[in-house]
Amino acid sequence: MNAAAELAIRARRAEFNRAIAEGDAARIGPILARDCVMVTGTDSAVIAGRMAQVKVWKREFAAAGRMVYLRAAERVEASAVEPIAMEYGAWQGLGADGNALASGSYVAKWRDLGGAWVIEAEVFLTLR
């Protein structure tokens, strides 16, 4: 395992979590690859592209009673042959009172583009 890659990815995930908590869609954009793909946890909606995802986050942040999503990496596995890695973890959707209203698991594929790790794909599974 490449410890530097794991540390960098965990730092980017923490940055993403902070942007969600603070409702800052502009800070999410640079963490996503231009052609990234997200598959949502409940209805398996596919949101393709950085701009589409930023638009969804803006809409989410403007909603009354919105949830704050928190992703917690449990394991990061970096490739020894390509500048890519996979993150495995658990997510929660927290209400205004801090209680988990939804939760599940996720995987995220990351790529190092010129020294910056960006998300190429995320797939979420809603378990609760």
The first five atom37 places (N, CA, C, CB, O) and aatype in JSON, in Angstrom:
{
  "aatype": [12, 2, 0, 0, 0, 6, 10, 0, 9, 1, 0, 1, 1, 0, 6, 13, 2, 1, 0, 9, 0, 6, 7, 3, 0, 0, 1, 9, 7, 14, 9, 10, 0, 1, 3, 4, 19, 12, 19, 16, 7, 16, 3, 15, 0, 19, 9, 0, 7, 1, 12, 0, 5, 19, 11, 19, 17, 11, 1, 6, 13, 0, 0, 0, 7, 1, 12, 19, 18, 10, 1, 0, 0, 6, 1, 19, 6, 0, 15, 0, 19, 6, 14, 9, 0, 12, 6, 18, 7, 0, 17, 5, 7, 10, 7, 0, 3, 7, 2, 0, 10, 0, 15, 7, 15, 18, 19, 0, 11, 17, 1, 3, 10, 7, 7, 0, 17, 19, 9, 6, 0, 6, 19, 13, 10, 16, 10, 1],
  "atom_mask": [
    [1, 1, 1, 1, 1],
    [1, 1, 1, 1, 1],
    [1, 1, 1, 1, 1],
    [1, 1, 1, 1, 1],
    [1, 1, 1, 1, 1],
    [1, 1, 1, 1, 1],
    [1, 1, 1, 1, 1],
    [1, 1, 1, 1, 1],
    [1, 1, 1, 1, 1],
    [1, 1, 1, 1, 1],
    [1, 1, 1, 1, 1],
    [1, 1, 1, 1, 1],
    [1, 1, 1, 1, 1],
    [1, 1, 1, 1, 1],
    [1, 1, 1, 1, 1],
    [1, 1, 1, 1, 1],
    [1, 1, 1, 1, 1],
    [1, 1, 1, 1, 1],
    [1, 1, 1, 1, 1],
    [1, 1, 1, 1, 1],
    [1, 1, 1, 1, 1],
    [1, 1, 1, 1, 1],
    [1, 1, 1, 0, 1],
    [1, 1, 1, 1, 1],
    [1, 1, 1, 1, 1],
    [1, 1, 1, 1, 1],
    [1, 1, 1, 1, 1],
    [1, 1, 1, 1, 1],
    [1, 1, 1, 0, 1],
    [1, 1, 1, 1, 1],
    [1, 1, 1, 1, 1],
    [1, 1, 1, 1, 1],
    [1, 1, 1, 1, 1],
    [1, 1, 1, 1, 1],
    [1, 1, 1, 1, 1],
    [1, 1, 1, 1, 1],
    [1, 1, 1, 1, 1],
    [1, 1, 1, 1, 1],
    [1, 1, 1, 1, 1],
    [1, 1, 1, 1, 1],
    [1, 1, 1, 0, 1],
    [1, 1, 1, 1, 1],
    [1, 1, 1, 1, 1],
    [1, 1, 1, 1, 1],
    [1, 1, 1, 1, 1],
    [1, 1, 1, 1, 1],
    [1, 1, 1, 1, 1],
    [1, 1, 1, 1, 1],
    [1, 1, 1, 0, 1],
    [1, 1, 1, 1, 1],
    [1, 1, 1, 1, 1],
    [1, 1, 1, 1, 1],
    [1, 1, 1, 1, 1],
    [1, 1, 1, 1, 1],
    [1, 1, 1, 1, 1],
    [1, 1, 1, 1, 1],
    [1, 1, 1, 1, 1],
    [1, 1, 1, 1, 1],
    [1, 1, 1, 1, 1],
    [1, 1, 1, 1, 1],
    [1, 1, 1, 1, 1],
    [1, 1, 1, 1, 1],
    [1, 1, 1, 1, 1],
    [1, 1, 1, 1, 1],
    [1, 1, 1, 0, 1],
    [1, 1, 1, 1, 1],
    [1, 1, 1, 1, 1],
    [1, 1, 1, 1, 1],
    [1, 1, 1, 1, 1],
    [1, 1, 1, 1, 1],
    [1, 1, 1, 1, 1],
    [1, 1, 1, 1, 1],
    [1, 1, 1, 1, 1],
    [1, 1, 1, 1, 1],
    [1, 1, 1, 1, 1],
    [1, 1, 1, 1, 1],
    [1, 1, 1, 1, 1],
    [1, 1, 1, 1, 1],
    [1, 1, 1, 1, 1],
    [1, 1, 1, 1, 1],
    [1, 1, 1, 1, 1],
    [1, 1, 1, 1, 1],
    [1, 1, 1, 1, 1],
    [1, 1, 1, 1, 1],
    [1, 1, 1, 1, 1],
    [1, 1, 1, 1, 1],
    [1, 1, 1, 1, 1],
    [1, 1, 1, 1, 1],
    [1, 1, 1, 0, 1],
    [1, 1, 1, 1, 1],
    [1, 1, 1, 1, 1],
    [1, 1, 1, 1, 1],
    [1, 1, 1, 0, 1],
    [1, 1, 1, 1, 1],
    [1, 1, 1, 0, 1],
    [1, 1, 1, 1, 1],
    [1, 1, 1, 1, 1],
    [1, 1, 1, 0, 1],
    [1, 1, 1, 1, 1],
    [1, 1, 1, 1, 1],
    [1, 1, 1, 1, 1],
    [1, 1, 1, 1, 1],
    [1, 1, 1, 1, 1],
    [1, 1, 1, 0, 1],
    [1, 1, 1, 1, 1],
    [1, 1, 1, 1, 1],
    [1, 1, 1, 1, 1],
    [1, 1, 1, 1, 1],
    [1, 1, 1, 1, 1],
    [1, 1, 1, 1, 1],
    [1, 1, 1, 1, 1],
    [1, 1, 1, 1, 1],
    [1, 1, 1, 1, 1],
    [1, 1, 1, 0, 1],
    [1, 1, 1, 0, 1],
    [1, 1, 1, 1, 1],
    [1, 1, 1, 1, 1],
    [1, 1, 1, 1, 1],
    [1, 1, 1, 1, 1],
    [1, 1, 1, 1, 1],
    [1, 1, 1, 1, 1],
    [1, 1, 1, 1, 1],
    [1, 1, 1, 1, 1],
    [1, 1, 1, 1, 1],
    [1, 1, 1, 1, 1],
    [1, 1, 1, 1, 1],
    [1, 1, 1, 1, 1],
    [1, 1, 1, 1, 1]
  ],
  "atom_positions": [
    [[0.84, -1.18, 0.0], [0.0, 0.0, 0.0], [0.88, 1.24, 0.0], [-0.95, 0.0, 1.21], [1.85, 1.31, 0.74]],
    [[0.53, 2.19, -0.81], [1.23, 3.45, -0.88], [0.67, 4.36, 0.21], [1.09, 4.1, -2.3], [-0.43, 4.89, 0.09]],
    [[1.44, 4.54, 1.27], [0.98, 5.31, 2.43], [0.7, 6.77, 2.07], [2.0, 5.25, 3.55], [-0.24, 7.36, 2.59]],
    [[1.51, 7.35, 1.18], [1.3, 8.74, 0.78], [-0.03, 8.89, 0.04], [2.46, 9.24, -0.1], [-0.75, 9.86, 0.26]],
    [[-0.35, 7.94, -0.83], [-1.62, 7.98, -1.56], [-2.79, 7.87, -0.59], [-1.69, 6.84, -2.62], [-3.76, 8.61, -0.69]],
    [[-2.69, 6.94, 0.34], [-3.78, 6.76, 1.3], [-3.98, 8.03, 2.13], [-3.49, 5.57, 2.23], [-5.12, 8.46, 2.33]],
    [[-2.91, 8.63, 2.59], [-3.01, 9.85, 3.39], [-3.65, 10.98, 2.58], [-1.62, 10.27, 3.9], [-4.5, 11.71, 3.08]],
    [[-3.23, 11.13, 1.32], [-3.77, 12.18, 0.46], [-5.26, 11.97, 0.19], [-3.0, 12.23, -0.87], [-6.03, 12.93, 0.2]],
    [[-5.66, 10.74, -0.05], [-7.07, 10.43, -0.31], [-7.91, 10.67, 0.93], [-7.24, 8.97, -0.79], [-9.0, 11.23, 0.85]],
    [[-7.41, 10.26, 2.08], [-8.15, 10.5, 3.32], [-8.29, 12.01, 3.59], [-7.44, 9.81, 4.52], [-9.32, 12.45, 4.1]],
    [[-7.28, 12.78, 3.25], [-7.35, 14.23, 3.42], [-8.39, 14.84, 2.47], [-5.97, 14.87, 3.19], [-9.14, 15.73, 2.86]],
    [[-8.42, 14.36, 1.23], [-9.41, 14.84, 0.26], [-10.83, 14.47, 0.7], [-9.13, 14.27, -1.15], [-11.76, 15.25, 0.53]],
    [[-10.99, 13.28, 1.27], [-12.31, 12.86, 1.76], [-12.74, 13.77, 2.91], [-12.29, 11.36, 2.22], [-13.9, 14.17, 2.98]],
    [[-11.82, 14.09, 3.8], [-12.14, 14.99, 4.91], [-12.54, 16.37, 4.37], [-10.94, 15.12, 5.87], [-13.46, 17.0, 4.89]],
    [[-11.86, 16.82, 3.33], [-12.19, 18.1, 2.7], [-13.6, 18.05, 2.1], [-11.15, 18.46, 1.61], [-14.37, 19.0, 2.23]],
    [[-13.93, 16.95, 1.44], [-15.26, 16.76, 0.85], [-16.32, 16.79, 1.96], [-15.34, 15.41, 0.05], [-17.34, 17.46, 1.83]],
    [[-16.07, 16.06, 3.06], [-17.01, 16.04, 4.18], [-17.23, 17.44, 4.76], [-16.52, 15.1, 5.28], [-18.36, 17.81, 5.08]],
    [[-16.15, 18.22, 4.88], [-16.28, 19.59, 5.4], [-17.12, 20.45, 4.45], [-14.88, 20.22, 5.6], [-17.96, 21.23, 4.89]],
    [[-16.88, 20.31, 3.15], [-17.65, 21.09, 2.17], [-19.13, 20.75, 2.26], [-17.13, 20.81, 0.74], [-19.97, 21.65, 2.16]],
    [[-19.47, 19.48, 2.44], [-20.87, 19.09, 2.59], [-21.44, 19.69, 3.86], [-21.02, 17.55, 2.6], [-22.53, 20.27, 3.84]],
    [[-20.73, 19.55, 4.96], [-21.22, 20.07, 6.25], [-21.45, 21.57, 6.18], [-20.23, 19.75, 7.37], [-22.39, 22.09, 6.79]],
    [[-20.59, 22.28, 5.45], [-20.69, 23.74, 5.36], [-21.55, 24.2, 4.2], [-19.31, 24.33, 5.23], [-21.76, 25.4, 4.03]],
    [[-22.06, 23.26, 3.4], [-22.91, 23.62, 2.27], [-22.18, 24.39, 1.18], [0.0, 0.0, 0.0], [-22.74, 25.31, 0.59]],
    [[-20.93, 24.03, 0.93], [-20.09, 24.75, -0.02], [-19.83, 23.91, -1.27], [-18.76, 25.13, 0.64], [-18.85, 23.18, -1.35]],
    [[-20.72, 24.03, -2.24], [-20.62, 23.24, -3.48], [-19.37, 23.61, -4.29], [-21.87, 23.45, -4.34], [-18.81, 22.75, -4.97]],
    [[-18.93, 24.85, -4.21], [-17.75, 25.27, -4.97], [-16.5, 24.5, -4.54], [-17.53, 26.77, -4.8], [-15.61, 24.26, -5.36]],
    [[-16.42, 24.12, -3.29], [-15.25, 23.36, -2.8], [-15.32, 21.89, -3.21], [-15.15, 23.47, -1.28], [-14.3, 21.2, -3.19]],
    [[-16.51, 21.42, -3.57], [-16.65, 20.02, -4.0], [-16.11, 19.81, -5.41], [-18.12, 19.58, -3.93], [-15.48, 18.79, -5.69]],
    [[-16.35, 20.78, -6.3], [-15.95, 20.64, -7.7], [-14.52, 20.18, -7.92], [0.0, 0.0, 0.0], [-14.31, 19.24, -8.68]],
    [[-13.52, 20.8, -7.28], [-12.12, 20.41, -7.53], [-11.77, 19.0, -7.03], [-11.21, 21.39, -6.87], [-10.72, 18.47, -7.4]],
    [[-12.62, 18.4, -6.23], [-12.36, 17.05, -5.72], [-12.88, 16.0, -6.71], [-13.02, 16.85, -4.34], [-12.56, 14.82, -6.59]],
    [[-13.67, 16.43, -7.68], [-14.27, 15.52, -8.65], [-13.55, 15.61, -10.0], [-15.75, 15.83, -8.82], [-13.2, 16.69, -10.45]],
    [[-13.35, 14.45, -10.63], [-12.83, 14.42, -11.99], [-13.88, 15.02, -12.92], [-12.44, 12.97, -12.42], [-15.08, 14.94, -12.64]],
    [[-13.45, 15.59, -14.02], [-14.39, 16.21, -14.96], [-15.51, 15.26, -15.39], [-13.64, 16.69, -16.2], [-16.67, 15.67, -15.47]],
    [[-15.17, 14.01, -15.66], [-16.15, 13.03, -16.13], [-16.56, 12.03, -15.05], [-15.59, 12.28, -17.33], [-16.88, 10.89, -15.37]],
    [[-16.56, 12.44, -13.8], [-16.89, 11.54, -12.69], [-18.33, 11.04, -12.79], [-16.66, 12.24, -11.34], [-19.18, 11.64, -13.46]],
    [[-18.57, 9.94, -12.12], [-19.9, 9.33, -12.09], [-20.24, 8.99, -10.65], [-19.96, 8.06, -13.0], [-19.41, 8.46, -9.92]],
    [[-21.49, 9.3, -10.25], [-21.99, 8.89, -8.94], [-23.26, 8.09, -9.16], [-22.26, 10.13, -8.01], [-24.14, 8.48, -9.93]],
    [[-23.36, 6.95, -8.47], [-24.57, 6.14, -8.47], [-25.13, 6.23, -7.05], [-24.3, 4.63, -8.9], [-24.5, 5.77, -6.1]],
    [[-26.32, 6.84, -6.92], [-26.9, 7.08, -5.61], [-27.33, 5.78, -4.94], [-28.07, 8.02, -5.71], [-27.51, 4.76, -5.6]],
    [[-27.51, 5.84, -3.62], [-27.74, 4.65, -2.83], [-29.13, 4.07, -2.85], [0.0, 0.0, 0.0], [-29.28, 2.85, -2.74]],
    [[-30.14, 4.89, -2.99], [-31.49, 4.37, -2.87], [-32.12, 4.02, -4.22], [-32.36, 5.37, -2.16], [-32.6, 2.91, -4.42]],
    [[-32.1, 4.99, -5.14], [-32.76, 4.75, -6.42], [-31.79, 4.46, -7.56], [-33.61, 5.93, -6.79], [-32.2, 4.31, -8.71]],
    [[-30.51, 4.38, -7.25], [-29.45, 4.11, -8.23], [-29.44, 5.11, -9.38], [-29.62, 2.71, -8.79], [-29.09, 4.77, -10.51]],
    [[-29.83, 6.35, -9.09], [-29.73, 7.41, -10.1], [-28.26, 7.6, -10.44], [-30.37, 8.74, -9.6], [-27.4, 7.55, -9.56]],
    [[-27.98, 7.84, -11.71], [-26.61, 8.07, -12.17], [-26.45, 9.56, -12.43], [-26.29, 7.22, -13.45], [-27.19, 10.15, -13.22]],
    [[-25.49, 10.16, -11.76], [-25.2, 11.58, -11.94], [-23.81, 11.64, -12.56], [-25.28, 12.39, -10.58], [-22.81, 11.36, -11.91]],
    [[-23.77, 12.02, -13.83], [-22.52, 11.97, -14.6], [-21.96, 13.37, -14.82], [-22.75, 11.28, -15.94], [-22.66, 14.28, -15.27]],
    [[-20.69, 13.52, -14.51], [-19.98, 14.76, -14.75], [-19.89, 15.66, -13.53], [0.0, 0.0, 0.0], [-20.8, 15.71, -12.7]],
    [[-18.76, 16.36, -13.44], [-18.51, 17.27, -12.32], [-19.59, 18.33, -12.2], [-17.15, 17.93, -12.48], [-20.12, 18.55, -11.11]],
    [[-19.93, 18.98, -13.3], [-20.9, 20.08, -13.24], [-22.28, 19.58, -12.8], [-21.0, 20.78, -14.6], [-22.98, 20.27, -12.06]],
    [[-22.67, 18.4, -13.26], [-23.97, 17.84, -12.85], [-23.98, 17.55, -11.35], [-24.27, 16.54, -13.65], [-24.98, 17.8, -10.68]],
    [[-22.87, 17.05, -10.84], [-22.82, 16.75, -9.41], [-22.82, 18.03, -8.58], [-21.59, 15.92, -9.08], [-23.48, 18.1, -7.54]],
    [[-22.08, 19.04, -9.0], [-22.07, 20.3, -8.27], [-23.48, 20.9, -8.26], [-21.05, 21.31, -8.91], [-23.92, 21.45, -7.25]],
    [[-24.18, 20.8, -9.37], [-25.56, 21.3, -9.45], [-26.47, 20.57, -8.46], [-26.11, 21.14, -10.89], [-27.29, 21.2, -7.79]],
    [[-26.31, 19.25, -8.37], [-27.1, 18.46, -7.41], [-26.78, 18.89, -5.99], [-26.84, 16.95, -7.59], [-27.69, 19.03, -5.17]],
    [[-25.5, 19.09, -5.68], [-25.12, 19.52, -4.33], [-25.69, 20.89, -4.02], [-23.6, 19.53, -4.18], [-26.16, 21.11, -2.9]],
    [[-25.67, 21.82, -4.96], [-26.24, 23.15, -4.73], [-27.72, 23.04, -4.39], [-26.05, 24.05, -5.97], [-28.21, 23.7, -3.47]],
    [[-28.43, 22.21, -5.13], [-29.86, 22.0, -4.87], [-30.07, 21.37, -3.49], [-30.48, 21.1, -5.97], [-30.97, 21.76, -2.75]],
    [[-29.23, 20.4, -3.16], [-29.32, 19.74, -1.85], [-29.07, 20.74, -0.73], [-28.3, 18.57, -1.76], [-29.79, 20.74, 0.27]],
    [[-28.06, 21.59, -0.87], [-27.72, 22.55, 0.17], [-28.81, 23.6, 0.37], [-26.41, 23.24, -0.17], [-28.94, 24.15, 1.47]],
    [[-29.58, 23.88, -0.66], [-30.64, 24.89, -0.57], [-31.94, 24.33, 0.02], [-30.93, 25.46, -1.95], [-32.83, 25.1, 0.37]],
    [[-32.04, 23.01, 0.13], [-33.28, 22.38, 0.62], [-33.47, 22.61, 2.11], [-33.27, 20.87, 0.31], [-32.52, 22.55, 2.9]],
    [[-34.7, 22.87, 2.48], [-35.03, 23.0, 3.91], [-34.88, 21.63, 4.57], [-36.47, 23.57, 4.12], [-35.28, 20.62, 4.0]],
    [[-34.31, 21.61, 5.75], [-34.16, 20.35, 6.48], [-33.23, 19.37, 5.8], [0.0, 0.0, 0.0], [-33.41, 18.16, 5.92]],
    [[-32.24, 19.88, 5.08], [-31.33, 18.98, 4.35], [-30.52, 18.1, 5.29], [-30.38, 19.78, 3.47], [-30.3, 18.44, 6.45]],
    [[-30.1, 16.97, 4.76], [-29.22, 16.09, 5.52], [-27.77, 16.5, 5.25], [-29.45, 14.59, 5.15], [-27.44, 17.05, 4.2]],
    [[-26.91, 16.22, 6.21], [-25.48, 16.38, 6.04], [-24.91, 14.97, 5.9], [-24.81, 17.17, 7.25], [-25.04, 14.14, 6.79]],
    [[-24.29, 14.73, 4.75], [-23.75, 13.4, 4.47], [-22.3, 13.34, 4.92], [-23.87, 13.06, 2.96], [-21.51, 14.24, 4.66]],
    [[-21.98, 12.27, 5.6], [-20.63, 12.04, 6.1], [-20.15, 10.7, 5.57], [-20.59, 12.08, 7.67], [-20.82, 9.68, 5.75]],
    [[-19.0, 10.7, 4.93], [-18.4, 9.46, 4.42], [-17.17, 9.17, 5.27], [-18.03, 9.57, 2.89], [-16.33, 10.05, 5.49]],
    [[-17.05, 7.94, 5.75], [-15.93, 7.54, 6.59], [-15.2, 6.38, 5.93], [-16.42, 7.14, 8.01], [-15.72, 5.26, 5.85]],
    [[-13.99, 6.65, 5.47], [-13.19, 5.62, 4.82], [-12.77, 4.56, 5.83], [-11.94, 6.24, 4.15], [-12.25, 4.88, 6.9]],
    [[-13.01, 3.32, 5.48], [-12.57, 2.2, 6.31], [-11.28, 1.59, 5.77], [-13.67, 1.12, 6.39], [-10.47, 1.04, 6.52]],
    [[-11.11, 1.7, 4.44], [-9.91, 1.13, 3.81], [-9.66, 1.86, 2.5], [-10.07, -0.41, 3.57], [-10.6, 2.18, 1.78]],
    [[-8.4, 2.12, 2.2], [-7.99, 2.69, 0.93], [-6.93, 1.77, 0.33], [-7.43, 4.16, 1.1], [-5.95, 1.42, 0.99]],
    [[-7.15, 1.37, -0.9], [-6.25, 0.44, -1.59], [-5.72, 1.12, -2.85], [-6.99, -0.9, -1.94], [-6.49, 1.4, -3.77]],
    [[-4.42, 1.37, -2.9], [-3.8, 2.04, -4.04], [-3.18, 1.01, -4.98], [-2.73, 3.04, -3.57], [-2.61, 0.01, -4.54]],
    [[-3.28, 1.28, -6.27], [-2.68, 0.42, -7.28], [-1.18, 0.6, -7.3], [-3.27, 0.72, -8.66], [-0.67, 1.71, -7.12]],
    [[-0.47, -0.48, -7.53], [0.99, -0.42, -7.66], [1.41, -0.15, -9.1], [1.62, -1.73, -7.17], [2.59, 0.1, -9.36]],
    [[0.47, -0.19, -10.05], [0.82, -0.05, -11.46], [0.21, 1.17, -12.15], [0.4, -1.28, -12.2], [0.65, 1.54, -13.23]],
    [[-0.77, 1.8, -11.55], [-1.43, 2.98, -12.11], [-1.68, 3.98, -10.99], [-2.78, 2.59, -12.83], [-1.71, 3.6, -9.82]],
    [[-1.87, 5.25, -11.32], [-2.13, 6.27, -10.29], [-3.61, 6.29, -9.88], [-1.7, 7.67, -10.8], [-4.28, 7.32, -9.99]],
    [[-4.1, 5.15, -9.43], [-5.5, 4.99, -9.06], [-5.61, 4.29, -7.71], [-6.27, 4.21, -10.13], [-4.68, 3.61, -7.27]],
    [[-6.74, 4.47, -7.07], [-6.97, 3.83, -5.78], [-8.46, 3.63, -5.58], [-6.36, 4.69, -4.62], [-9.28, 4.29, -6.22]],
    [[-8.81, 2.72, -4.68], [-10.2, 2.46, -4.31], [-10.35, 2.71, -2.82], [-10.63, 1.01, -4.69], [-9.54, 2.27, -2.01]],
    [[-11.41, 3.44, -2.49], [-11.77, 3.73, -1.1], [-13.03, 2.96, -0.77], [-11.96, 5.28, -0.86], [-14.0, 2.98, -1.53]],
    [[-13.03, 2.29, 0.36], [-14.19, 1.53, 0.85], [-14.6, 2.14, 2.18], [-13.86, -0.01, 0.99], [-13.74, 2.41, 3.02]],
    [[-15.9, 2.34, 2.38], [-16.29, 2.94, 3.65], [-17.77, 2.89, 3.93], [0.0, 0.0, 0.0], [-18.54, 2.22, 3.24]],
    [[-18.15, 3.63, 4.95], [-19.55, 3.73, 5.38], [-19.97, 5.19, 5.31], [-19.75, 3.15, 6.83], [-19.16, 6.09, 5.54]],
    [[-21.24, 5.42, 5.0], [-21.76, 6.79, 4.95], [-22.98, 6.91, 5.85], [-22.11, 7.19, 3.49], [-23.65, 5.93, 6.16]],
    [[-23.24, 8.14, 6.26], [-24.43, 8.46, 7.04], [-25.02, 9.75, 6.52], [-24.1, 8.57, 8.56], [-24.3, 10.65, 6.09]],
    [[-26.35, 9.85, 6.57], [-27.06, 11.09, 6.31], [-27.58, 11.58, 7.65], [0.0, 0.0, 0.0], [-28.46, 10.95, 8.23]],
    [[-27.05, 12.7, 8.13], [-27.39, 13.2, 9.45], [-28.42, 14.32, 9.36], [-26.14, 13.69, 10.18], [-28.32, 15.2, 8.51]],
    [[-29.4, 14.28, 10.24], [-30.39, 15.34, 10.32], [-29.84, 16.53, 11.09], [0.0, 0.0, 0.0], [-28.71, 16.49, 11.58]],
    [[-30.64, 17.58, 11.2], [-30.22, 18.8, 11.89], [-29.84, 18.54, 13.35], [-31.33, 19.84, 11.83], [-29.02, 19.25, 13.92]],
    [[-30.44, 17.5, 13.94], [-30.14, 17.17, 15.34], [-28.91, 16.28, 15.48], [-31.33, 16.48, 15.96], [-28.53, 15.91, 16.6]],
    [[-28.27, 15.93, 14.35], [-27.07, 15.1, 14.38], [-27.33, 13.61, 14.38], [0.0, 0.0, 0.0], [-26.39, 12.82, 14.36]],
    [[-28.61, 13.22, 14.39], [-28.94, 11.79, 14.36], [-28.91, 11.27, 12.93], [-30.32, 11.54, 14.98], [-29.29, 11.98, 11.99]],
    [[-28.46, 10.02, 12.77], [-28.41, 9.39, 11.45], [-29.83, 9.05, 11.0], [-27.51, 8.12, 11.48], [-30.55, 8.32, 11.67]],
    [[-30.22, 9.6, 9.84], [-31.52, 9.31, 9.25], [-31.42, 8.24, 8.17], [-32.13, 10.58, 8.67], [-32.4, 7.59, 7.82]],
    [[-30.22, 8.08, 7.64], [-29.96, 7.07, 6.62], [-28.49, 6.69, 6.72], [-30.32, 7.59, 5.17], [-27.67, 7.47, 7.22]],
    [[-28.16, 5.49, 6.24], [-26.77, 5.07, 6.27], [-26.56, 3.91, 5.32], [-26.34, 4.68, 7.7], [-27.51, 3.31, 4.82]],
    [[-25.3, 3.61, 5.08], [-24.98, 2.5, 4.19], [-23.49, 2.4, 3.96], [0.0, 0.0, 0.0], [-22.68, 2.82, 4.79]],
    [[-23.14, 1.82, 2.82], [-21.73, 1.66, 2.47], [-21.49, 2.28, 1.1], [-21.33, 0.16, 2.48], [-22.42, 2.58, 0.36]],
    [[-20.21, 2.48, 0.79], [-19.85, 3.08, -0.49], [-18.47, 2.62, -0.91], [-19.9, 4.62, -0.4], [-17.67, 2.12, -0.11]],
    [[-18.2, 2.79, -2.2], [-16.86, 2.64, -2.75], [-16.61, 3.86, -3.64], [-16.69, 1.29, -3.55], [-17.53, 4.38, -4.26]],
    [[-15.38, 4.3, -3.68], [-15.0, 5.43, -4.52], [-13.69, 5.11, -5.22], [-14.89, 6.73, -3.68], [-12.73, 4.65, -4.59]],
    [[-13.66, 5.35, -6.52], [-12.42, 5.18, -7.28], [-11.78, 6.55, -7.45], [-12.69, 4.5, -8.68], [-12.43, 7.5, -7.9]],
    [[-10.51, 6.64, -7.09], [-9.76, 7.88, -7.14], [-8.65, 7.78, -8.19], [-9.16, 8.21, -5.76], [-8.18, 6.68, -8.5]],
    [[-8.24, 8.94, -8.75], [-7.12, 8.99, -9.68], [-6.26, 10.21, -9.33], [-7.61, 9.06, -11.17], [-6.78, 11.29, -9.04]],
    [[-4.95, 10.01, -9.36], [-4.01, 11.09, -9.15], [-3.78, 11.78, -10.49], [-2.66, 10.57, -8.54], [-3.19, 11.21, -11.4]],
    [[-4.26, 13.01, -10.6], [-4.07, 13.81, -11.82], [-3.11, 14.95, -11.5], [-5.44, 14.36, -12.37], [-3.51, 15.97, -10.93]],
    [[-1.87, 14.77, -11.87], [-0.88, 15.82, -11.66], [-0.67, 16.21, -10.22], [0.0, 0.0, 0.0], [-0.43, 17.39, -9.93]],
    [[-0.74, 15.26, -9.31], [-0.51, 15.52, -7.9], [-1.76, 15.8, -7.08], [0.0, 0.0, 0.0], [-1.67, 16.01, -5.88]],
    [[-2.93, 15.8, -7.72], [-4.18, 16.0, -7.0], [-5.07, 14.77, -7.19], [-4.91, 17.29, -7.48], [-5.38, 14.39, -8.32]],
    [[-5.47, 14.16, -6.1], [-6.36, 13.0, -6.15], [-7.79, 13.49, -6.36], [-6.25, 12.15, -4.87], [-8.28, 14.34, -5.62]],
    [[-8.46, 12.94, -7.38], [-9.85, 13.29, -7.68], [-10.69, 12.02, -7.77], [-9.94, 14.1, -9.0], [-10.19, 10.95, -8.11]],
    [[-11.97, 12.17, -7.48], [-12.9, 11.04, -7.54], [-13.36, 10.84, -8.98], [-14.12, 11.26, -6.6], [-13.86, 11.77, -9.62]],
    [[-13.19, 9.63, -9.49], [-13.7, 9.27, -10.81], [-15.07, 8.63, -10.73], [-12.73, 8.33, -11.51], [-15.9, 8.82, -11.63]],
    [[-15.32, 7.89, -9.66], [-16.61, 7.2, -9.53], [-16.9, 6.92, -8.07], [-16.62, 5.88, -10.33], [-16.01, 6.62, -7.28]],
    [[-18.18, 7.03, -7.72], [-18.65, 6.66, -6.38], [-19.95, 5.87, -6.54], [-18.87, 7.93, -5.46], [-20.81, 6.24, -7.34]],
    [[-20.07, 4.8, -5.78], [-21.29, 3.99, -5.76], [-21.71, 3.83, -4.32], [-21.07, 2.61, -6.44], [-20.92, 3.43, -3.47]],
    [[-22.97, 4.16, -4.05], [-23.5, 4.12, -2.69], [-24.57, 3.04, -2.57], [-24.09, 5.49, -2.29], [-25.31, 2.78, -3.52]],
    [[-24.63, 2.43, -1.4], [-25.64, 1.43, -1.07], [-26.34, 1.91, 0.19], [-25.01, -0.01, -0.87], [-25.69, 2.12, 1.22]],
    [[-27.65, 2.08, 0.12], [-28.43, 2.47, 1.3], [-28.82, 1.2, 2.05], [-29.69, 3.31, 0.91], [-29.46, 0.31, 1.48]],
    [[-28.44, 1.13, 3.32], [-28.77, -0.03, 4.15], [-29.82, 0.31, 5.2], [-27.51, -0.58, 4.81], [-30.49, -0.58, 5.73]],
    [[-29.96, 1.59, 5.51], [-30.92, 2.02, 6.51], [-31.5, 3.38, 6.14], [-30.28, 2.08, 7.9], [-32.34, 3.92, 6.86]]
  ]
}
